[in-house]
Amino acid sequence: MRSPDAALADPPQTNDEAPLHCRTVWISDIHLGTPGCQAVALLDFLRRVECETLYLVGDIIDGWQLRRSWYWPQSHNDVVQKILRKARKGTRVVFVPGNHDEFARRYVEHNFGGVDVVDEAVHVTADGRALWITHGDLFDGVIQCAKWLAYVGDSAYEFTLRLNSAFNRARARLGLPYWSLSKYLKLKVKRAVSYVSDFEVAVAREARKRGLHGVVCGHIHHAEMREIDGVLYCNDGDWVESLTALVEHHDGRLEIADWSARRAMPAARPALQPDEADDADEPDLIGVPAPVFLRPSGR
């Protein structure tokens, strides 16, 4: 009888599924515990990318949603197991809690399964730039001054995602590509655009005050990399709609990896068995597009 390890051994890799080797990866706003979380796509990303350091920049687990109703499919558990496996295999994993997983802030300075929990961090790139790592919710006036309104907005956002899912199922039947309703609303509504801009400026200003070259954050679900008053502002996006991450190459270059081109994927793999989930490292999906790297940073 074959051992579990033999059964799960990776087949030879093709060029399309070769690992992407990076120095550092930042991901945030996964929202595990919600129906909107794109856990299968994220698992594909984590299987494909190898890095020395992985930053989890907040809103990894959605405690707000889980308090309202429990939702935790096998794919969400597989994401957690994959992150823990990376930590065991030598990747430095740093978790900076956000507002949706603020419960983890009481465990700052602790290590769980190889994952360091910190309130914030400073990362120095290979080319010597010091970047402040923070989720960003402390610069959100709604979160800080009217949290009840944030809960209302969160419920409205969940409703929009459900509506968006039904809308895109209809588009798919017509052979039309995926289209994000909530992303459209955020970028087109004047107040939302102003909110995003104000948030970016506030976070960049704080990084400059700290004497740092830049900042990496999440929170607003809008992947972006640009210079603001001489400070490099990077937002790694989310794994609900955008399917983006920020990566640092070994020479210090920063880019946003857009995984949304791989959204049209086969159905999720069968759930891992309890004795396999912890050590399984299945090969990547075959025959789907490679990630698109966007907006390289200046040196």
Secondary structure, DSSP 8 states (H G I E B T S, - for coil): ---HHHHT------GGG--EEEEEEEE----BTSTT--HHHHHHHHHHEEEEEEEE-S-SB-HHHHHHS----HHHHHHHHHHHHHHHTT-EEEE---STTGGGGGGTT-EETTEEE-S-EEEE-TTS-EEEE---GGG-HHHHH-HHHHHHHHHHHHHHHHHHHHHHHHHHHTT-----HHHHHHHHSHHHHHHHHHHHHHHHHHHHHTT-SEEEE-SSS--EEEEETTEEEEE---TTTT-EEEEE-TTS-EEEEE-GGG-S---------HHHHTT------SSS---EEE-----
